[in-house]
Amino acid sequence: MERIKGEGMSEFLEARLRGIARQEELLVLDHFDATVAFSLATHIRDAALAANVGVTIEVVVRDNPIVVITMDGTTLMNKDYARRKRNLVNLMERSSYAIATDALLGRDWIERMSLDPRDHGLHGGCFPLRVRNAGMIGSIAVSGLAQGDDHRLIVEALADHCGVDRALVALPTEG
């Protein structure tokens, strides 16, 4: 993985990491069941349809798929990317976008932990599902777009579900 050099880019990526940490702190569910899983997945599906793009969406609890949606334009590769992202999130209990951003700053957890990249994907688009007073219970993954867009679809769905203003969880953009 290419590492980012330059003070300005490092500062930008560190700001992204702080933003993702804030997302993880704020986007905690009050409760979780199959209805919540379906609501989150269909919210993402509707956003993808509105943007005229296809994605794979997986809501998984303790390695048990609750909702899986594969839209037109996706392939088995998207399902595999979702699996690889999910494996990394399950292990690290952090957003895959945060872990991928760490790697751009030279903190490659796949390499450091000698993980098999075939089973652990260093790509944004999987977010830990946390329930208040229960902790992490699973994850939600999106695959099919650029990693930042996969991540954003998840964050927007969670923000809307949790009643968190999207502006509070928006990440800095490269400028």
N, C-alpha and C positions, 0 to 999 in steps of 0.2 A: 504494500500500500504506500502510495506517495505521501510524504509528510510535507506539511505546509511550512514555508519559511517566510520570514518577514514579520516585523513587529506589528504592522497594521492588521495583517491576516490573523496572527496569533491572538491579538486583542479581540478581533471579531469572533473567532471561534470560542474563546473563553467566555465572551458575552452570550454566545449561543448556548454553551453549557450551563451558564447561570439561568438562562431562560428555560431550558429543558428541566432543570432542577425545580424551578418554580412551578412548571406545569405538573410535574410529578407530585409536588406538595399540594397543589390546589385541586387536582382532578382525581378526587377520591369519592367513590360511590357510597351513598348511605346504606344501600343494600344491593344484593345481586341475586338474580334468578334468571330463568330462561327468557322471561318477558323483557328484562333489561338487555340481555344479550341480543335478542332479536331487534329491539328498538335501536340499539347502537349500530348494528350491522346494516339495517335498512336505512338509517340516517346516512351512513357512508355511501351505500348504494345509490340513494337518491342524489347525493351531491355529485357522485361520479357520473350518473346519467345526465344531470344538468350541465356538466362540463363536457359531455359527449366523449367520455373516456371509459375504458373497461379496467376493472381491478378484481383481484381475488381478495376476499375478506374472510378472516377466520377469527372467531371468538372461542377461546379454549380455556377450560378450567381444569387444572391438575391433569394435563395431557388428554383431557376428554373434550373433543370438539362439540361445542354447543350449537354454533351456527357457522356454516361454511357457504359462501356465495362466490360463484365463479361467473363473472360477467362475460358477455361476448367480447372477443378480442384478447382474452387471456389464454394462457397455455398451462401445461403441467409445470413448466419452469416457474411460473408465478407461485404455484402451490408449494413448490420446493423452496423457493426463496422465503415464503412465509414460514415454513417449517424451520429453516435455518435461523431466521431472525428470532423466532419464538424460543428455540433452544438457547440462544445467547441471553435473551431477556430472562428466561426461567433461571438460568445459572447466576446472572449478575444482579437480577432484580432492579434493573434500570432500563430505560428506553434504549432501543437499539440505535437510535439516532445519536444519543449521548455517547454511546460506546464507539460508534463510527467516528464521531467528532473527536473523541479522545485519541483515536488512532491517527487522525490527521495532525494532531499535536505531538505525535511520537509515543503515545501511550497505547500501544497495540495489545489489547488483552488477549486476542487470539494467539498471538506470538508469545506473550509473557506466560500464558497458562498452558502453552503447548496444546491448544485445542485444534481439532481437525476442522479446517475451513469448509470441508464438505458437509459438516454437520452444524457449524456455527457461522452464520452469515453476518458479516460486518457491514450491514446496510440499515439505514433508517427505515422505519415503517412498522415497528412493533412496539407496543406500549404496555407496561405492566398494569393490570387491573387490580386496584386496591379497594378494599371495603373498609370503611371506618370501623375501628376496634377489632378488625380481623386481619389486616395486613394484605399482602399480595395473595390473590386467589387464582390468578391466571393472567392471560394476556389477550390483546387484540392486535391482529396483524393485517396489514394491507400491502399488496404487491401489485405492481403494474405501471407505476409512474416513477419519476425521479424520487429518490429517497426522502427529500424534504417535503415533497407533495404527498407521498404516502403518509408520512408522519403528521402533516397538517390536517389531512382528512380525519385521522383518528382524534387528534386534539380538539378539533372543532366539534366533532360528535360528542366527545366527553364533556367539553365545556357547556354545550347546549343542554345536555342531559343533567349535568350537575348545577346548572344555573349560574355558571361562572362567565362573566363578560369575556368574550373572545379577545378583546384588547388587552386584558390582564395576562393572557397566556400566549400572545403573539410573539414570535421570535424576531430578533433583529434581522434585517435584510442587508445583503451586501450592497454597498453604495459606492 
